[in-house]
């Protein structure tokens, strides 16, 4: 078999494997529905401290962006993905003997390292495996959306069991989570490298690191010139930060209203099924709402965050409060599903294989800074007041920022290719 035929065959294999791989490795299974309970009840850490340690994750991702870009440039997408999954598995392993904040922060370091590598490689690995054609973006959305929906469905099943397993023993869900991380390492090793990757000589390490700094500098230079990409990345950073903080706020507010632990998993399961359904229909969202899609996502999440605190502040009874919270959680997960697929599609538009990792790295730098700021601020607020008021305050801030960014994006995002200035979509590489 000649080289081109083998590459074509490898690309087909990758597109078939990707949905199953992502379904088990996109994020941690058997974890998030009880992570807050595990840290606060099993490990005895306060809610404010949990959010405080969460802030180190984006800080570490920011610090590790250039080293990760250098690693990807040196060893390629496939090997970097494998290493990323090993690091994520290690982050869970560290939590077993953890007794305080230091170990949890170390766990966040390994998690950030692993997911920083995965963020640079996974979507690019899929995109490179799709043949070049007019339908390339649609095929990416279709495959990635299907993969996301598989993850949400599996997470829904796992979350249902997680709450009950936690009641039996707080470590049981963590053991299963670690086992699935090991499985993700195995699946990632089955991917094929589909781009020609030069072997590095022994003295190439320093050059690769310098190249990575240069690549990131070029990406930022392009972002500053391109109002489309600049506004898109800022919007994505704000909304993704809101979705990340909501993971802790949802658990904290359910704890505040004294919801039994075993129901945490059931609520997460239902929410993930919702995300799975909407993620699989990401192309429908794009075609239905067009340049209003991001407005729908952003405003729905921001306003629902505000409303989360209202029933508790008003002193409504438990039943009505829970019903309102579940409705708001549902809205957030409806938006979350297609957002993660479509934002990658929009960032990948008008890009090449060599350009995409640079843009994604620059995006992760900006997102990491944004998330760290909001997470530290949220942690500080939780130390001063209740979760309900924190939701209202942060929700108002996110609503204002989303409104301002959407106003700036009206004439810069969602246009036809011929309507963009050349500086917005033409990336020039200098070597």
N, C-alpha and C positions, 0 to 999 in steps of 0.2 A: 504493500500500500504506500503510495507516495505521500509526501508531507502534507500537501493541500487536502487530500482525501482524508487523511488522519485527523487534521484539524477540524474539518467539517463534521466528522463522526464524533469527535470529542465535544464539539459545541452542542450537538444534538443530545449527547449524554448528559451534559451539564444542565441543559434546559429541562430535562426530564427529572434529574436528581434534585434540582434546586427547590421545588415546592415542598418536597419531603424533608429536605435538610432544614429549610427555614422554619417549617412547622415545628421542629424540635429544638431549634437553636436561636431563633430570632430574639427571644428574651427568656428569662428564667421561668420554668414551669414549676408548679408546686411551691412557689415562693411568695409572690407579691400579695396574695390574699391574706397571708399570715405573717409577712415579714415584720410589720409594725408590732403585732402581738408577740412575735418571737423575741424581738429586741426589748420591748417594754416589760413583758411578763416573764419570759424565760430568762432573759439576761438582766432585767431590772433597770433598764435605762429609761429616762423621761422622754416624753414626746418631743420637747424642745431640743433635747440632745440628739434624738434620732434625726430630726431635720437638719441639725447642725452637722452631723457626720455625712448626711446626704450631700451637703454643699462641697465636700472634698472631691466627690466624683467628677463634677465638671472642671474643677481646678486641675486635677490630675490629667484629665483629658486634654486640657489646654496645654499643660506643660509637655505632654507626651506627643503632641501632634507632629512636630518636626522629627523626633526620633522614629515615630511610627511611619511617617512618609519615607524616611530613609530606609527603614526595614523593608517596606513594600517595594521600593525601588530596587533594593538589592536582591531580594529573594522571590519576588513575584506575588501575585494575588493568592494562588493556591496555598503555598507554604505559610504565608502571613495569616491566612484564614485559620489554618490548623493551629498555629501558635496562639492566635487570638482565643480560640476555644479552650485551649489548655489553660491559659491565664484566667479565663472566666471560671473554669472548674476549680482552680486554685483559690479563687476569691471566696467560693462557697466553703471549701475545705477549712479555710482559716477561721470561719465563724463558729465551727464546732467547739474548739477549746477557748474561744474568746471570753474574756471576763470583764473587759472594759472598753473605753472609747478608743484607745490606741490600736487594739487589734481590729476593731471595726473600720478604722481609718485605713489600716494596712489592707484590709479586704477591699475597700473602695479603690485603692491604688491598683490592685491586680484586676479588678473589674473594669476600671477605666482603661487600663492598658489593653485588655482584651477587646473591649468594645470599640476602642479607638482603631485598632487594627481591622476589626470586622467591618466597621463603618466605611473604611477606605477601600475594602476589597470585595465585599459580597455583592452589592448591586452592580459594581463594575464588572465582576466576573460574569454575572448574568447578562448584562448589556453587551459585553463583548461576544457572548455566545449566540446572540440573535443576529441573523443575517441582515446586512444593510438593505433597507428598502423603505418605501414611504410608510409602511405599517410598523416600522421598528418600534416607535414610541408606544403604539397601541398594543403590540405584542409584549413589550416590557410591562406595561400596566396590567395586561391580562395575566401573565405568568406571575408577576410579583403580587398582584391582588389575590390570585388563587392561593399562592403560598401564605400570604398573610391570613387569609380566611381559614386555611388549614390550621395555622397556629392558634387562632382565636378559638376554634372549635375544640382543639385538644386542650387548650388552657381552660376552657369552660368545663370540660370533663374533669381535669385535674383539680380545678378550684373547688368543685363540688365535694370532692373527697378530702381536700386539704384541711378544711375547717374541722371536720370530724377526726381526721388523723391527728391534728394538733391537740384536740381535747384528750385523746388517748395518750399522746406523748409529743411534746413540743419539738422533738428532734426528728420524728418520722418524716414529715414533709421535706425537711432539709436533706435527709439521706436520699430520698427519691430524686430531689432536685439535682444533687451532685451526680447521681447515677446517669441522669439524662444529659448532663454536661459532658460526661465521659463518652456517651453515645454520640453527641454532637462532634466531638473530636474525631471519632471513627468515620462518621459520614463525610466530614469535610476533607478527610484524607482521600476520599474517592473521587473528588473533583479532578478534572483535567485542566492543565494550563493551556490556554488557547491563544496566547500571544507569544511571539518569539521573545525570549528573555535572555539577555546576554549574561554569560557567566562573569562574575567579578573576580578579578585577580586579588592577590593578597593585599596589595597596596591600594585597593580601590575604595576602602571603607571611608576614608576621609573625604574623597571626592564625592561619593554618594551622599554623605551628610551635607556637604556644601551644596550639592545639586538640589537636595530637598529644601534647603533654606531658600535657594534661588527660585525653585518652583513655587513655594509659598509666597515669596515676594512678588513673583509674576502674577499669581492668582489674585492677590490683594490689589495689585496695580490695575488689573482688568476689572475687578469688582468696583474700584473707586471710579473708573471711567464709565462703567456700564450701570446706568441708573436702574435698568431692569433687574440685573442680578443683585445689585446692592439692596434694593428694596425687598426683593424676594427672600434674600438671606436674613435680613432683619426681621421680616414678618415671620419666617419659619422659626427663627431663634426665640422670638417672644412666645409664639403659640406652643412650640415644643417645650419650652420652660414651664408654661402654665400646665401642660399635660403631665409633666414630670412631677411637679409639686403636688398636683391633685392626687397622685398615688398615695402620698402620706396623709394629706388633708382628709380624703374620704375615709380612710381607716381611723383617723383620729376623731372625726366627728361621729362616726358610728360607735366608737368607744365611749365618747362623751354622753351619748343617749342610752348607754348600757345595753347595747345589742349583744346577745349571747355569741360567743366566739364561733360556734359551729355554723352560724348563718353568714359569716363573712365570706366563706368559700362559695356558698350558694349564690350570693349577690354578685360576686366576681364572675361566676360561671355564666349567669344570665347576661351580664354586661359584655363578656367576651363573645358570646354567641351573637349578640347584636353587632359587635365590631366585625365579627367574621362575615356576617351577611352583607354589611355595608362595604367592607373592604373588597369583597368579590365583585361589587358593583361600582368600583371606583371610576371606571370608564363612563358609566351612566351618569355619575355625579358631574364629571367633567363635561360631557356633552349636554346635560340638562341645564347646568348653571353657568357654563362657560367662564367669562371673566368675573362672575359673581361667586364662584366656587370658594375662593379663599375668604371672602367676606362672610359667607355662610359658616364656614368652619370657625373663623376667629371670633365673631360676635357671639355665636352659640356657646362656645366654651367659656368666654369671659363673663358673659351675663349669667350663665348658669352657676359660675363660681360665686358670684354675689348672692344669688338666691339661695345657695346652700346654707348660708348663715341666718337667713331671715326667720324661718320657723322656730329656731331655737331662741333667737333674740326676742321674738314675740311671745315665747312661752307656750307654744301650741302643745297639745298632748302627744304622747309617744306615737300612737298610730298614725295620726295625720302628719306628724313630722317625718316619720319613716316613709310614708307614701310620697311626700314631696321630694325627699332626698332621692328615692329610687327613680322618680321621674327625671330629675336633674342628672343623675348618674347615667340614665339611659341616653339622654341628649348628648352628653359628653362622649359616650362610647360610639354613638352613631357617627359623630364627626371624626372621632379618632381613627376609625377603621380606614376610610378612604384617604384621609389626610396624609398619612405616612407614605402611602404609595404614590399619590399624586405629586407631593412636594419633591420626591426624588425624580419623578418624570419631568417636572418643570425645571429642576436644576440641571438635569442631563440634556435638556433641549439645546440645540445649537452647539453641541460639544463633541469632542473627539475622544478616543480611548485614552490618549495621553493627557488630555485636559481634565477629564472628569475627576481623577483622584485629587488634582490640585484644587479644583473648585470645592470638592467635598471636604478636603482638609481645611480650607479657609472657612467654609461654613461651620465646621465643628469647632474651630477656634472661637468664632464669634458666638456660637451657641453656648459653648462652655462658659465663657465670660458672663453672658446674660443669665444663664441658669444659676451660676454661683452667686451672683449678686442677689437674685430673687430668693434663693434658698437661704442664704445667710440672713436676709431681711425677714423672711418668714419665720426662721428659727428664733430670731430676736423678738418678733411679735408674739410667738407662742409662749415665750418666757414672761410676757407682760399681760397677756389676755387670753381669752378662750379661743378655741378653734373656730367658732362661729364668727367672731369678729375678725379673725385673721382672714377667713374666706371673703368676707365683705370688703375688707381693706385691699387685699390683693386683687380681688375681682374688679374693683373700681380702677385700680392702676392698670390692669391688663386691658380693660375696656377702653380706657383713654388712649393707651399706646396703640391698640389695634385700630381704633378710629383714625388716629393720626397717620398710621402707616397705610391704611387703605386709601386715604385721601391722596397720599403721595403716589400710590400705585395705579391710580385711575388711568393715567396716560403712559405708563411705563411697563405694565405687565398685562398679559392676556391679549396682545395684539397679533396680527398676522405677521409672518416673517418679513414680508416686504414693507411693513409699516415701521419696523424698527430701524433706528440709525445704525450704521455699520459698526460703530464703536460699542453698541450694546450686545452684539452677537458674534463679533469677529475677535477671536483670541489669537494673538500673535506670540509665538514662542521664540525666545531668544536663547541661544546656546553659545 
